[in-house]
Amino acid sequence: MQRILRENTTAFFSGHVDPVITVSPGETFLIETEDSRGGRTRQPDQCTPESLRSMRQQGYVSNPVMGPIFVEGAQPGDTLAVEIHEMKCDSQGYYGYWPFEQNLQDIIEEPVTRLVKIIENNVVYSFQAGGKTHELRLPVSPVIGTIGTAPREEVVYTYHTGTHGGNLDVPEIGPGSTIYLPVAVEGAYLALGDCHARQGDGELSAIEMRSEVTLSVRVLKNWTQQQTWLRAETEDELLTIACDRPLESAQWLAIREMISWLEERQGWTKSEAREFLSIASDVKPGQSLAGPYSMRVLVPKKLLP
């Protein structure tokens, strides 16, 4: 099985660089991912407010991805179906935030980063609050936070989002899911990283980690003529993902994308698809803390005729 090592990181989605590996449709391969700070906060002394401020002042790559991966047979206009088979969690993760990025600087002065343990498929963390020690033990639910293909001409920073993908932070993009990405350049130039041991809607809570991701890809010819944003599915749900600022604009785009998908998939009119969504859908944020924001629409497959 081909393996991409963690050292093969990039800060951009681009078709203007040499691919790391070439894969065939249906081939299973493995990617070692780095965490969202490029491994810069893996020791306790790297997590102090002073060290964090120094790291930010020096500059670092946020949300590095591994790749790009050249997919044989992928041509502009095709759709790349990325099937995620397995994600192995590292034994350590972290959570952290910069108060000013979330308009909290008036009530929280210092940047925060804390290391957590990942033991036997659980996130385990002890913390002090209210003069007492509390222990949290939460099951892992791995997520690929950043995934995409190369845009046709642009070079896009991995922290950003667009119709190519990017920093989506959608909790459903994990083991057992398939995400459908547009192919804009020959070979698609797939890249991914920024994995989480678990993540809540909106990414207010997220445990960043290194991971080993096992996946395969399929190249879909003439799969859709209407896909504008991103589509994905799990065993139980269809979902569409869109990104924009303000947040409600991303929501409307994701709704439009789901209407188009149901129109194609079910043979319904747009009005019929919208009526179905009125009683059988959810709208949830993926990443709502730093724009462009991502929103998703979810439809249970069991409710579809």
FENGI-V96867 format. One line per field, one symbol per residue. phi: phi as a letter, one per 40 degrees, with the letter a starting at -180 (. if undefined). burial: b if it has 16 or more other ideal C-beta (glycine too) atoms within 10 Angstrom, else e. A space follows every 50 residues. Layout:
BEGIN
phi->???
burial->???
END
This chain:
BEGIN
phi->.cbcccccbacbcacbbcccabbcdgccabbcccccbggcbbbdccbcdc ccccccccgaccfcbbhcbcbcgcbdgcbccbbccabccccababaabdc cbfbccbbcbcbabcbcbbfgbcbabacaggbcbbbbbccacbccbaabc ccbcbbccccbacchhccfbdccadgbbbbbcbbbdggfcaaifcbcaac dggcbabcacabbbaabbbbcfcabbcbbbbaabcbbcabbbbabcdccc cccccdccdccccccbgcccccccccccbaabbbccbbbacccbbbbbbc ccccd
burial->eeebebebbbbbbbbeeebbbebeeeeebbbbbbbbbbebbbeeebbeee bbeebeeeeebbbbbbbbbbbeebeeebbbbbbbeebebbebbbbbebee eeeeeeeeeebebebbebeeebbebeeeeeeeeeeeeeebbbbbbbbbbb beeeebebbbbbbbbbbbbbbbbbbebbbbbbbbbbbbbbbbbbbbbbbe bbbeebbbbbbbbbbbbbbeeeeeeebebbbbbbeebbbbbbbbeebebb bebbbbbbbbbbbeeeebeeeebbebbeeebeebbbbbebbbbbbbbbbe eeeee
END
